[in-house]
Amino acid sequence: MYDMARKEFEHFEAVSAVVPVELGGNKGYHAAIAVKALVDGGAPRFHKLLGDQVFPGAIAADEAAINELDKLKGVTADAELVW
């Protein structure tokens, strides 16, 4: 089983994620980081990473997201990523 990576900050958690994309009939995935409040919860906010890079499989996209999550320094009060 493949587990997503997770980082916890003062008010938010950030997890590796993927966002499906379909381009001209071709399916792929963007690497992403999903941010969710620790206390109030609610729907996560997805931040696509690495510009327009599309990965052919979800595992490859998640691995790229994990690499970027390792670089993440924090999350602002507005759920923006801090590098």
N, C-alpha and C positions, 0 to 999 in steps of 0.2 A: 504494500500500500504506500502511496505517495502522500506525504504530509506537507502542508504549506508552512512557510516560515512566519514567525510572529515576533514583533517587538512591542513592548509596552512602554508608554511614556506617561507623564503626569496625569493627563486627562483623556488620553486616547490610546487605542491599540492600532497597530499597523500590521497588515498581513500581506504576504505575496498573493497575487491574484492574476487572472488572465481575463481578457475581454475578447469575445469572439468577433470576428470581422469577416465580411464577405465582399470580395473585390472581383467583379466581373465573373461571377460563378465560381471563383476559387475561394475556399474557406481557409482561414488561418486564425491566429491569435496575437493580440498585443500583450506584452508584459505590462503588469499594472501593480499598484499598491492600493489596497482598500483600507480606508481609515474609518474607525467607528469610535464614538464616545464610550468610555468605560462605564460611566454611571448611568446616563440617560439612554444609552443604546441607540435605537433608531436604525434607519437604513444606512449602510456604509456608503462612503463617497469614494469612487474609483478614480485614481489618477493614472492615466496611461503613461508609460515610460518609453524612452528610447525613440522618440520621434515617431516616424511612420513605419518603423521596422515591424514586419509581420513574420511570425514564426509559423511553420507548417503544422506543428503539433502543440497541444496544451502543455505537455511536460517541458518542452524546450522553452516555451514562453515563461512558464513558472520558474524554471531554473534561472533565466535572465532576471526575473523579478526578485528572486532571492538574492542574487548578486547586488542588485540595486538597493534592496532593503538593508543589506549589511552596511551601506554607505550612509543611510538615513540618520541624521543627527537629532531630529525631533519633529513635532507637529505643532503648528500654531493654534491659537484659540479658534481660528476659522477653518481648521482642518486642512490647512495647506502644508505641504511637505517642506521641511527645512533640511538642506544639504549642507 
